[in-house]
Amino acid sequence: MGKSMAGHLLEAGYPLSLYNRTKSKTDDLVARGADWRDTPAEASKDAEIVITIVGFPKDVEETYFGEQGIFQTLRSGGLVIDMTTSSPILAQRIAKEAESRGIGALDAPVSGGDLGAREARLSIMVGGSESDFARAEPLFDIMGKNIHLQGPAGSGQHTKMCNQVAIAAGMVAIGEALAYAKASGLDPKKVLQSIETGAAGSWSLSNLAPRALDGNYDPGFFVKHFIKDMGIAIEAAESMDLKLPGLALAKDLYDRLAADGGADDGTHALFRFYMEGKQA
């Protein structure tokens, strides 16, 4: 996703310095005019705005606070935008550290997957100040279509957790619907044609279920990353004394799917788990 997002900024005429843990993944961007840097600190040294999108909260923490992290070099007046799906608590910590250094900060996780990133139509959920949001909005407009400031630091991450909670429960429901269709002797593909445009319709039902029924489990979004997100949401919910039994069930199923070898599959591999009866 980050490669596509960076590419849109480059195409829009923004000068781009970049770092990635796997340098070869940036070869295309460098060939198109981006400048390679050896560390996050080097990439941030001369920047006005720094955007990050990595894998896990521990990666975010290292990218910002590590010995070669962004806060080692980004100057006062800069702006950091973390677009990783990460912890709301960590987003607040980054914002606090940034403020102490005279730097703006936004948490701005995205939804839309690899396709949304390629087509520049991501949903972008933002936490931070109105002034920092106004500064970043022209960049967001290049990468996405549905962009909203949700509140202060951490609000973007909380909003993304709402998104993931809704998806998690929906994926379980779709898996059960497909399993029911198969058990009753119906053709699941024909069933989809009947139900995807009615009250049961959803993006996952229309876009992911057909791929699963064709045996294509290539990841738009990795199971292992979805498990990470659900863990963050459960931890945040517990801190608010909120019970989310549907989310807990979904995470248990996805944990079992990962243990069965599906960690690097797309999230729709849960439907295979149901079709094979392994969810029981």
C-alpha positions as CSV (number, residue, x, y, z in Angstrom):
1,M,0.0,0.0,0.0
2,G,2.8,2.4,0.9
3,K,4.4,2.1,-2.5
4,S,1.2,3.1,-4.3
5,M,0.6,5.9,-1.9
6,A,4.1,7.3,-2.3
7,G,3.8,6.9,-6.0
8,H,0.7,9.1,-6.1
9,L,2.6,11.9,-4.2
10,L,5.5,11.6,-6.6
11,E,3.2,11.8,-9.6
12,A,1.7,14.9,-8.1
13,G,5.0,16.6,-8.2
14,Y,6.1,16.4,-4.6
15,P,9.8,15.8,-3.9
16,L,10.1,12.5,-2.1
17,S,12.8,11.0,0.1
18,L,12.1,7.5,1.3
19,Y,13.2,4.6,3.3
20,N,12.0,1.0,3.5
21,R,13.4,-2.0,5.4
22,T,13.6,-3.9,2.1
23,K,15.4,-1.5,-0.3
24,S,14.5,-3.4,-3.4
25,K,10.8,-2.6,-2.9
26,T,11.6,1.0,-3.6
27,D,13.5,0.5,-6.8
28,D,10.5,1.5,-9.0
29,L,10.0,4.8,-7.0
30,V,13.7,5.6,-7.1
31,A,13.7,5.0,-10.9
32,R,10.8,7.5,-11.1
33,G,12.7,10.2,-9.2
34,A,12.4,9.5,-5.5
35,D,15.6,9.8,-3.4
36,W,16.6,6.8,-1.3
37,R,17.7,7.2,2.3
38,D,19.4,4.7,4.5
39,T,17.4,5.2,7.7
40,P,14.2,6.9,8.8
41,A,16.3,9.6,10.4
42,E,18.1,10.3,7.1
43,A,14.8,10.4,5.2
44,S,13.4,12.9,7.7
45,K,16.4,15.2,8.0
46,D,15.5,17.7,5.3
47,A,11.7,17.0,5.2
48,E,8.8,19.2,6.1
49,I,6.3,16.4,6.3
50,V,7.0,12.8,7.1
51,I,4.5,10.0,6.4
52,T,4.9,6.5,7.7
53,I,3.0,3.3,7.0
54,V,4.6,0.1,8.4
55,G,3.5,-3.2,9.9
56,F,3.0,-3.4,13.6
57,P,3.0,-0.9,16.6
58,K,6.5,-2.0,17.5
59,D,7.7,-1.0,14.0
60,V,6.0,2.4,14.5
61,E,7.7,2.9,17.8
62,E,11.1,2.0,16.4
63,T,10.6,4.2,13.3
64,Y,9.8,7.3,15.5
65,F,11.7,6.8,18.7
66,G,14.7,4.5,17.7
67,E,18.3,5.5,17.4
68,Q,17.8,6.1,13.7
69,G,14.2,7.3,14.1
70,I,12.4,10.3,12.8
71,F,12.5,12.3,16.0
72,Q,16.3,12.2,15.9
73,T,16.4,14.6,12.9
74,L,13.0,16.1,12.1
75,R,13.2,19.8,12.7
76,S,10.7,22.1,14.6
77,G,7.9,23.1,12.3
78,G,7.7,19.7,10.7
79,L,4.7,17.4,10.6
80,V,4.5,13.6,11.1
81,I,1.6,11.5,9.8
82,D,1.5,7.9,10.8
83,M,-0.9,6.0,8.4
84,T,-0.2,2.6,10.0
85,T,-3.1,0.9,11.7
86,S,-1.6,1.1,15.2
87,S,-2.4,1.7,18.9
88,P,-4.4,4.8,19.9
89,I,-2.1,5.0,23.0
90,L,1.0,5.0,20.8
91,A,-0.6,7.7,18.6
92,Q,-1.1,9.9,21.6
93,R,2.5,9.2,22.7
94,I,3.8,10.3,19.3
95,A,1.7,13.4,19.4
96,K,2.9,14.3,22.9
97,E,6.6,13.8,21.9
98,A,6.0,15.8,18.7
99,E,4.5,18.7,20.5
100,S,7.5,18.9,22.9
101,R,9.7,19.3,19.8
102,G,7.5,21.9,18.0
103,I,6.3,19.3,15.5
104,G,2.8,18.6,14.4
105,A,1.4,15.1,14.5
106,L,-1.5,13.2,12.9
107,D,-2.6,9.6,13.2
108,A,-4.2,8.7,9.9
109,P,-4.8,5.0,9.3
110,V,-6.5,4.0,6.1
111,S,-9.0,1.5,4.8
112,G,-9.4,0.2,1.2
113,G,-6.6,-2.3,0.9
114,D,-4.1,-2.6,-1.9
115,L,-6.7,-1.8,-4.6
116,G,-7.8,1.3,-2.8
117,A,-4.2,2.4,-2.5
118,R,-3.5,1.8,-6.2
119,E,-6.6,3.6,-7.3
120,A,-6.1,6.5,-4.8
121,R,-9.5,6.1,-3.2
122,L,-8.6,5.1,0.3
123,S,-10.7,6.1,3.3
124,I,-8.5,8.1,5.6
125,M,-9.4,8.5,9.3
126,V,-7.5,11.3,11.0
127,G,-6.7,12.2,14.6
128,G,-5.0,15.5,15.5
129,S,-5.4,19.2,15.4
130,E,-7.5,21.1,12.8
131,S,-4.4,23.1,11.8
132,D,-2.3,20.0,11.2
133,F,-5.2,18.4,9.3
134,A,-5.5,21.5,7.1
135,R,-1.8,21.3,6.3
136,A,-2.0,17.6,5.4
137,E,-5.3,17.6,3.6
138,P,-3.8,18.3,0.1
139,L,-1.7,15.2,0.5
140,F,-4.6,13.1,1.7
141,D,-6.6,14.2,-1.3
142,I,-4.0,12.7,-3.6
143,M,-4.2,9.3,-1.8
144,G,-7.8,9.0,-0.9
145,K,-11.4,10.0,-1.4
146,N,-13.2,9.7,2.0
147,I,-11.2,11.8,4.4
148,H,-12.4,13.0,7.8
149,L,-10.8,14.5,10.9
150,Q,-12.3,12.5,13.8
151,G,-10.9,14.4,16.8
152,P,-7.7,14.8,18.8
153,A,-4.7,12.5,18.7
154,G,-5.6,8.8,18.8
155,S,-9.0,9.4,17.2
156,G,-7.9,8.2,13.8
157,Q,-6.8,4.9,15.3
158,H,-9.9,4.5,17.4
159,T,-12.0,5.1,14.2
160,K,-9.9,2.5,12.4
161,M,-10.6,0.1,15.2
162,C,-14.4,0.7,14.6
163,N,-13.8,-0.2,11.0
164,Q,-11.9,-3.4,11.9
165,V,-14.5,-4.5,14.4
166,A,-17.2,-4.1,11.8
167,I,-15.2,-6.1,9.2
168,A,-14.3,-8.9,11.6
169,A,-17.9,-9.6,12.5
170,G,-18.9,-9.3,8.9
171,M,-16.3,-11.8,7.8
172,V,-17.6,-14.4,10.3
173,A,-21.2,-13.8,9.0
174,I,-20.2,-14.2,5.4
175,G,-18.3,-17.4,6.2
176,E,-21.3,-18.8,8.0
177,A,-23.6,-17.9,5.0
178,L,-21.3,-19.6,2.5
179,A,-21.1,-22.7,4.8
180,Y,-24.9,-22.8,5.0
181,A,-25.2,-22.5,1.3
182,K,-22.9,-25.4,0.7
183,A,-24.5,-27.6,3.4
184,S,-28.0,-27.1,2.0
185,G,-26.9,-28.1,-1.5
186,L,-26.9,-24.7,-3.1
187,D,-24.4,-23.2,-5.4
188,P,-22.6,-20.6,-3.3
189,K,-21.8,-18.4,-6.3
190,K,-25.5,-18.3,-7.3
191,V,-26.4,-17.5,-3.7
192,L,-24.0,-14.5,-3.8
193,Q,-25.8,-13.2,-6.9
194,S,-29.1,-13.1,-4.9
195,I,-27.9,-11.7,-1.6
196,E,-25.1,-9.3,-2.4
197,T,-27.4,-6.5,-3.6
198,G,-29.9,-6.8,-0.8
199,A,-29.8,-6.0,2.9
200,A,-27.0,-8.4,3.4
201,G,-24.8,-6.7,0.9
202,S,-21.3,-5.5,1.8
203,W,-18.0,-4.7,0.2
204,S,-16.5,-7.9,1.5
205,L,-19.4,-10.0,0.3
206,S,-19.2,-8.6,-3.3
207,N,-15.4,-8.4,-3.6
208,L,-13.8,-11.0,-1.3
209,A,-16.3,-13.9,-1.3
210,P,-16.1,-14.4,-5.1
211,R,-12.3,-14.6,-4.9
212,A,-12.5,-17.1,-2.1
213,L,-15.0,-19.3,-4.1
214,D,-12.5,-19.2,-7.0
215,G,-9.8,-20.5,-4.7
216,N,-7.9,-17.2,-4.8
217,Y,-6.6,-16.3,-1.4
218,D,-3.9,-13.9,-2.4
219,P,-3.7,-11.1,0.2
220,G,-5.1,-7.7,-0.3
221,F,-4.7,-7.5,3.5
222,F,-2.8,-10.2,5.4
223,V,-4.5,-12.4,8.0
224,K,-1.5,-11.7,10.3
225,H,-2.1,-8.0,10.1
226,F,-5.8,-8.3,10.7
227,I,-5.0,-10.4,13.8
228,K,-2.8,-7.5,15.0
229,D,-5.6,-5.0,14.4
230,M,-8.1,-7.1,16.3
231,G,-5.7,-7.5,19.2
232,I,-5.3,-3.7,19.4
233,A,-9.1,-3.2,19.3
234,I,-9.7,-5.8,22.1
235,E,-7.0,-4.2,24.2
236,A,-8.5,-0.7,23.7
237,A,-12.0,-2.0,24.4
238,E,-10.8,-3.6,27.6
239,S,-9.3,-0.3,28.8
240,M,-12.8,1.2,28.3
241,D,-14.5,-1.7,30.1
242,L,-16.3,-2.6,26.8
243,K,-17.1,-6.2,25.9
244,L,-17.0,-7.1,22.2
245,P,-17.9,-10.9,22.0
246,G,-18.3,-10.8,18.2
247,L,-14.8,-9.5,17.9
248,A,-13.4,-12.0,20.3
249,L,-15.0,-14.8,18.3
250,A,-13.6,-13.5,15.0
251,K,-10.1,-13.2,16.5
252,D,-10.2,-16.8,17.8
253,L,-11.2,-18.0,14.4
254,Y,-8.4,-16.0,12.7
255,D,-5.9,-17.2,15.2
256,R,-6.8,-20.7,14.3
257,L,-6.6,-19.9,10.6
258,A,-3.1,-18.5,11.1
259,A,-2.0,-21.6,13.1
260,D,-3.4,-23.7,10.2
261,G,-1.0,-22.0,7.8
262,G,-3.1,-19.1,6.7
263,A,-1.2,-16.2,8.3
264,D,0.1,-14.8,4.9
265,D,-3.2,-15.4,3.1
266,G,-5.8,-12.6,2.6
267,T,-8.4,-12.1,5.2
268,H,-11.0,-13.8,3.0
269,A,-9.2,-17.1,3.6
270,L,-11.5,-17.4,6.6
271,F,-14.2,-18.4,4.1
272,R,-12.0,-21.5,3.1
273,F,-11.8,-22.3,6.8
274,Y,-15.6,-22.4,7.0
275,M,-16.1,-24.2,3.7
276,E,-13.7,-27.0,4.9
277,G,-15.5,-27.2,8.3
278,K,-12.4,-26.2,10.3
279,Q,-14.2,-23.5,12.2
280,A,-16.0,-26.1,14.4
